[in-house]
Each structure stands twice: as structure tokens, then as C-alpha cells.
Amino acid sequence: MNNDRIEGNWKEMKGKVQQQWGKLTDDDLDVIDGRREELVGKIQQAYGKSREEAEKEVDSHFN
């Protein structure tokens, strides 16, 4: 997976991301804009997870 951008069309993926991580707001998703590192950071903040845990969840979700 490209570490800078999550593969695929972010606008189509936003709904699935919000289903998986419901605490992320529309504003959060706009800021993330498909960037993997931003998504990992927002998951860490919203759910109090470690960076490693958040990265594993993101990788699992998109693989």
C-alpha cells in the first residue's frame, strides 16, 4: 500500500471508513483526504490507540 495515499477513490471510500471508525467526523475525513498517515493519526486520537494498533487496523481494512 502507498504510505502517502490510500489506494482508490477517497470519496467512494469515505463511507466505509466512517462505518469502520464511527467517531471520525465528516470534517476529520475531509482533512484526511485519503492520506494514510492522517487516517492513522485521527484513529489514534479518537480511539486512544497506539500508532501500531491504528496502523494495523488501517492496513487490515484496506487489504
ZAZAMI-674151 format. One record per atom (N, C-alpha, C, O): residue number from 1; residue in one letter; chain; atom name; x negated, z negated, y negated. Coordinates in nm, 3 decimals, always signed. Atoms other than C-alpha are relative to their C-alpha. Layout:
BEGIN
- resi;resn;chain;name;xx;zz;yy
- NUM;A;A;CA;X;Z;Y
...
END
This chain:
BEGIN
- resi;resn;chain;name;xx;zz;yy
- 1;M;A;N;-0.085;+0.000;+0.118
- 1;M;A;CA;+0.000;+0.000;+0.000
- 1;M;A;C;-0.089;+0.000;-0.124
- 1;M;A;O;-0.192;-0.068;-0.127
- 2;N;A;N;+0.072;-0.004;+0.127
- 2;N;A;CA;-0.122;+0.079;-0.350
- 2;N;A;C;+0.018;-0.134;-0.070
- 2;N;A;O;+0.131;-0.180;-0.091
- 3;N;A;N;-0.009;+0.132;+0.062
- 3;N;A;CA;-0.206;-0.250;-0.517
- 3;N;A;C;+0.053;+0.004;-0.142
- 3;N;A;O;+0.100;-0.098;-0.193
- 4;D;A;N;-0.045;-0.008;+0.138
- 4;D;A;CA;-0.112;-0.124;-0.862
- 4;D;A;C;+0.150;+0.027;-0.012
- 4;D;A;O;+0.217;-0.031;-0.096
- 5;R;A;N;-0.141;-0.037;+0.006
- 5;R;A;CA;+0.230;+0.026;-0.797
- 5;R;A;C;+0.060;-0.004;+0.140
- 5;R;A;O;-0.003;+0.039;+0.236
- 6;I;A;N;-0.070;+0.001;-0.127
- 6;I;A;CA;+0.480;-0.030;-0.520
- 6;I;A;C;+0.051;+0.141;+0.024
- 6;I;A;O;+0.111;+0.203;-0.064
- 7;E;A;N;-0.036;-0.138;-0.032
- 7;E;A;CA;+0.542;+0.298;-0.343
- 7;E;A;C;+0.150;+0.021;-0.016
- 7;E;A;O;+0.230;-0.071;+0.003
- 8;G;A;N;-0.140;-0.036;+0.011
- 8;G;A;CA;+0.869;+0.477;-0.403
- 8;G;A;C;+0.051;-0.012;-0.143
- 8;G;A;O;-0.025;-0.039;-0.236
- 9;N;A;N;-0.064;+0.002;+0.130
- 9;N;A;CA;+1.110;+0.483;-0.690
- 9;N;A;C;+0.047;-0.141;-0.031
- 9;N;A;O;+0.138;-0.194;+0.033
- 10;W;A;N;-0.029;+0.139;+0.033
- 10;W;A;CA;+1.124;+0.141;-0.854
- 10;W;A;C;+0.147;-0.021;-0.034
- 10;W;A;O;+0.204;-0.123;+0.004
- 11;K;A;N;-0.140;+0.019;+0.039
- 11;K;A;CA;+1.472;+0.195;-0.997
- 11;K;A;C;+0.090;-0.012;+0.122
- 11;K;A;O;+0.187;-0.087;+0.122
- 12;E;A;N;-0.079;+0.007;-0.123
- 12;E;A;CA;+1.608;+0.251;-0.647
- 12;E;A;C;-0.029;-0.129;+0.076
- 12;E;A;O;+0.058;-0.180;+0.147
- 13;M;A;N;+0.042;+0.118;-0.076
- 13;M;A;CA;+1.417;-0.046;-0.509
- 13;M;A;C;+0.042;-0.131;-0.065
- 13;M;A;O;+0.045;-0.235;+0.001
- 14;K;A;N;-0.032;+0.124;+0.072
- 14;K;A;CA;+1.522;-0.299;-0.774
- 14;K;A;C;+0.112;-0.079;+0.066
- 14;K;A;O;+0.104;-0.202;+0.075
- 15;G;A;N;-0.113;+0.068;-0.065
- 15;G;A;CA;+1.849;-0.379;-0.597
- 15;G;A;C;-0.043;-0.073;+0.126
- 15;G;A;O;-0.001;-0.186;+0.150
- 16;K;A;N;+0.048;+0.063;-0.123
- 16;K;A;CA;+1.675;-0.452;-0.268
- 16;K;A;C;-0.090;-0.117;-0.031
- 16;K;A;O;-0.086;-0.219;+0.038
- 17;V;A;N;+0.088;+0.110;+0.040
- 17;V;A;CA;+1.415;-0.666;-0.442
- 17;V;A;C;+0.084;-0.118;-0.047
- 17;V;A;O;+0.053;-0.232;-0.014
- 18;Q;A;N;-0.083;+0.109;+0.050
- 18;Q;A;CA;+1.686;-0.865;-0.615
- 18;Q;A;C;+0.079;-0.066;+0.113
- 18;Q;A;O;+0.108;-0.186;+0.105
- 19;Q;A;N;-0.065;+0.061;-0.115
- 19;Q;A;CA;+1.866;-0.917;-0.284
- 19;Q;A;C;-0.095;-0.094;+0.073
- 19;Q;A;O;-0.056;-0.203;+0.115
- 20;Q;A;N;+0.099;+0.080;-0.071
- 20;Q;A;CA;+1.547;-1.048;-0.125
- 20;Q;A;C;-0.039;-0.124;-0.081
- 20;Q;A;O;-0.051;-0.234;-0.025
- 21;W;A;N;+0.045;+0.109;+0.087
- 21;W;A;CA;+1.443;-1.264;-0.423
- 21;W;A;C;+0.101;-0.015;-0.114
- 21;W;A;O;+0.076;+0.028;-0.226
- 22;G;A;N;-0.113;+0.010;+0.092
- 22;G;A;CA;+1.769;-1.351;-0.598
- 22;G;A;C;-0.027;-0.077;-0.129
- 22;G;A;O;+0.048;-0.063;-0.225
- 23;K;A;N;+0.030;+0.074;+0.122
- 23;K;A;CA;+1.607;-1.583;-0.851
- 23;K;A;C;-0.063;+0.088;-0.108
- 23;K;A;O;-0.071;+0.048;-0.224
- 24;L;A;N;+0.059;-0.092;+0.099
- 24;L;A;CA;+1.441;-1.284;-1.020
- 24;L;A;C;+0.112;+0.063;-0.081
- 24;L;A;O;+0.208;+0.116;-0.026
- 25;T;A;N;-0.103;-0.054;+0.090
- 25;T;A;CA;+1.642;-1.172;-1.321
- 25;T;A;C;-0.024;+0.148;-0.025
- 25;T;A;O;-0.128;+0.203;+0.011
- 26;D;A;N;+0.017;-0.140;+0.039
- 26;D;A;CA;+1.700;-0.820;-1.447
- 26;D;A;C;-0.118;+0.016;-0.095
- 26;D;A;O;-0.193;+0.113;-0.088
- 27;D;A;N;+0.114;-0.004;+0.092
- 27;D;A;CA;+1.452;-0.897;-1.724
- 27;D;A;C;-0.131;-0.009;+0.076
- 27;D;A;O;-0.227;+0.062;+0.044
- 28;D;A;N;+0.121;+0.009;-0.083
- 28;D;A;CA;+1.194;-1.001;-1.463
- 28;D;A;C;-0.030;+0.135;+0.065
- 28;D;A;O;-0.144;+0.180;+0.066
- 29;L;A;N;+0.019;-0.127;-0.069
- 29;L;A;CA;+1.248;-0.676;-1.276
- 29;L;A;C;-0.044;+0.110;-0.097
- 29;L;A;O;-0.120;+0.199;-0.060
- 30;D;A;N;+0.043;-0.096;+0.101
- 30;D;A;CA;+1.209;-0.476;-1.597
- 30;D;A;C;-0.148;-0.019;-0.034
- 30;D;A;O;-0.220;+0.079;-0.053
- 31;V;A;N;+0.141;+0.029;+0.028
- 31;V;A;CA;+0.876;-0.649;-1.667
- 31;V;A;C;-0.087;+0.043;+0.117
- 31;V;A;O;-0.195;+0.099;+0.097
- 32;I;A;N;+0.076;-0.036;-0.120
- 32;I;A;CA;+0.759;-0.596;-1.308
- 32;I;A;C;-0.022;+0.151;+0.006
- 32;I;A;O;-0.134;+0.196;+0.032
- 33;D;A;N;+0.005;-0.146;+0.007
- 33;D;A;CA;+0.837;-0.223;-1.332
- 33;D;A;C;-0.081;+0.063;+0.113
- 33;D;A;O;-0.156;+0.158;+0.090
- 34;G;A;N;+0.065;-0.059;-0.116
- 34;G;A;CA;+0.705;-0.154;-0.983
- 34;G;A;C;-0.143;-0.044;+0.025
- 34;G;A;O;-0.205;+0.000;+0.121
- 35;R;A;N;+0.138;+0.047;-0.019
- 35;R;A;CA;+0.371;-0.331;-1.023
- 35;R;A;C;-0.002;-0.115;+0.099
- 35;R;A;O;+0.061;-0.218;+0.077
- 36;R;A;N;+0.006;+0.098;-0.108
- 36;R;A;CA;+0.291;-0.527;-0.708
- 36;R;A;C;-0.048;-0.136;-0.049
- 36;R;A;O;+0.012;-0.239;-0.017
- 37;E;A;N;+0.055;+0.127;+0.047
- 37;E;A;CA;+0.081;-0.791;-0.882
- 37;E;A;C;+0.100;-0.076;-0.087
- 37;E;A;O;+0.107;-0.199;-0.081
- 38;E;A;N;-0.104;+0.064;+0.083
- 38;E;A;CA;+0.361;-0.859;-1.133
- 38;E;A;C;+0.108;-0.061;+0.088
- 38;E;A;O;+0.155;-0.172;+0.063
- 39;L;A;N;-0.102;+0.050;-0.092
- 39;L;A;CA;+0.611;-0.896;-0.849
- 39;L;A;C;-0.048;-0.126;+0.070
- 39;L;A;O;+0.026;-0.224;+0.079
- 40;V;A;N;+0.056;+0.117;-0.067
- 40;V;A;CA;+0.385;-1.138;-0.663
- 40;V;A;C;+0.000;-0.120;-0.095
- 40;V;A;O;+0.038;-0.230;-0.057
- 41;G;A;N;+0.004;+0.108;+0.098
- 41;G;A;CA;+0.338;-1.344;-0.980
- 41;G;A;C;+0.137;-0.057;-0.031
- 41;G;A;O;+0.153;-0.179;-0.042
- 42;K;A;N;-0.136;+0.048;+0.030
- 42;K;A;CA;+0.709;-1.363;-1.055
- 42;K;A;C;+0.059;-0.077;+0.117
- 42;K;A;O;+0.132;-0.174;+0.097
- 43;I;A;N;-0.047;+0.072;-0.118
- 43;I;A;CA;+0.785;-1.469;-0.697
- 43;I;A;C;-0.065;-0.138;+0.005
- 43;I;A;O;+0.001;-0.237;+0.035
- 44;Q;A;N;+0.069;+0.129;+0.005
- 44;Q;A;CA;+0.522;-1.742;-0.728
- 44;Q;A;C;+0.068;-0.094;-0.098
- 44;Q;A;O;+0.094;-0.210;-0.065
- 45;Q;A;N;-0.061;+0.083;+0.104
- 45;Q;A;CA;+0.679;-1.870;-1.049
- 45;Q;A;C;+0.140;-0.044;+0.039
- 45;Q;A;O;+0.175;-0.162;+0.026
- 46;A;A;N;-0.141;+0.030;-0.027
- 46;A;A;CA;+1.041;-1.851;-0.936
- 46;A;A;C;+0.019;-0.090;+0.122
- 46;A;A;O;+0.112;-0.172;+0.125
- 47;Y;A;N;-0.021;+0.071;-0.125
- 47;Y;A;CA;+0.994;-1.998;-0.589
- 47;Y;A;C;-0.105;-0.106;+0.029
- 47;Y;A;O;-0.096;-0.175;+0.131
- 48;G;A;N;+0.103;+0.100;-0.020
- 48;G;A;CA;+0.687;-2.220;-0.627
- 48;G;A;C;-0.086;+0.024;+0.122
- 48;G;A;O;-0.132;-0.070;+0.186
- 49;K;A;N;+0.080;-0.037;-0.117
- 49;K;A;CA;+0.499;-2.032;-0.357
- 49;K;A;C;-0.146;+0.020;-0.041
- 49;K;A;O;-0.177;+0.042;-0.158
- 50;S;A;N;+0.141;-0.032;+0.026
- 50;S;A;CA;+0.125;-1.988;-0.324
- 50;S;A;C;-0.012;+0.152;-0.013
- 50;S;A;O;+0.076;+0.227;+0.029
- 51;R;A;N;+0.023;-0.143;+0.016
- 51;R;A;CA;-0.019;-1.650;-0.412
- 51;R;A;C;-0.002;+0.069;+0.136
- 51;R;A;O;+0.054;+0.178;+0.153
- 52;E;A;N;+0.008;-0.058;-0.134
- 52;E;A;CA;-0.094;-1.586;-0.044
- 52;E;A;C;+0.138;+0.016;+0.063
- 52;E;A;O;+0.168;+0.120;+0.122
- 53;E;A;N;-0.135;-0.007;-0.055
- 53;E;A;CA;+0.264;-1.665;+0.061
- 53;E;A;C;+0.080;+0.114;-0.066
- 53;E;A;O;+0.146;+0.192;+0.002
- 54;A;A;N;-0.073;-0.104;+0.074
- 54;A;A;CA;+0.409;-1.439;-0.210
- 54;A;A;C;-0.050;+0.139;+0.039
- 54;A;A;O;+0.030;+0.231;+0.056
- 55;E;A;N;+0.056;-0.131;-0.039
- 55;E;A;CA;+0.172;-1.153;-0.119
- 55;E;A;C;+0.047;+0.039;+0.140
- 55;E;A;O;+0.081;+0.155;+0.163
- 56;K;A;N;-0.047;-0.029;-0.136
- 56;K;A;CA;+0.268;-1.180;+0.249
- 56;K;A;C;+0.146;+0.044;+0.000
- 56;K;A;O;+0.184;+0.137;+0.071
- 57;E;A;N;-0.141;-0.037;+0.008
- 57;E;A;CA;+0.638;-1.168;+0.160
- 57;E;A;C;+0.018;+0.141;-0.056
- 57;E;A;O;+0.097;+0.219;-0.003
- 58;V;A;N;-0.011;-0.133;+0.061
- 58;V;A;CA;+0.594;-0.862;-0.062
- 58;V;A;C;-0.045;+0.106;+0.099
- 58;V;A;O;+0.022;+0.208;+0.118
- 59;D;A;N;+0.051;-0.098;-0.097
- 59;D;A;CA;+0.384;-0.681;+0.197
- 59;D;A;C;+0.097;+0.019;+0.114
- 59;D;A;O;+0.121;+0.132;+0.158
- 60;S;A;N;-0.095;-0.007;-0.109
- 60;S;A;CA;+0.634;-0.765;+0.469
- 60;S;A;C;+0.126;+0.076;-0.041
- 60;S;A;O;+0.179;+0.155;+0.036
- 61;H;A;N;-0.122;-0.064;+0.050
- 61;H;A;CA;+0.927;-0.649;+0.257
- 61;H;A;C;-0.018;+0.151;-0.015
- 61;H;A;O;+0.076;+0.226;+0.012
- 62;F;A;N;+0.020;-0.143;+0.029
- 62;F;A;CA;+0.773;-0.311;+0.172
- 62;F;A;C;-0.067;+0.077;+0.112
- 62;F;A;O;-0.090;+0.197;+0.098
- 63;N;A;N;+0.059;-0.072;-0.114
- 63;N;A;CA;+0.616;-0.227;+0.508
- 63;N;A;C;+0.101;+0.027;+0.107
- 63;N;A;O;+0.068;+0.086;+0.210
END
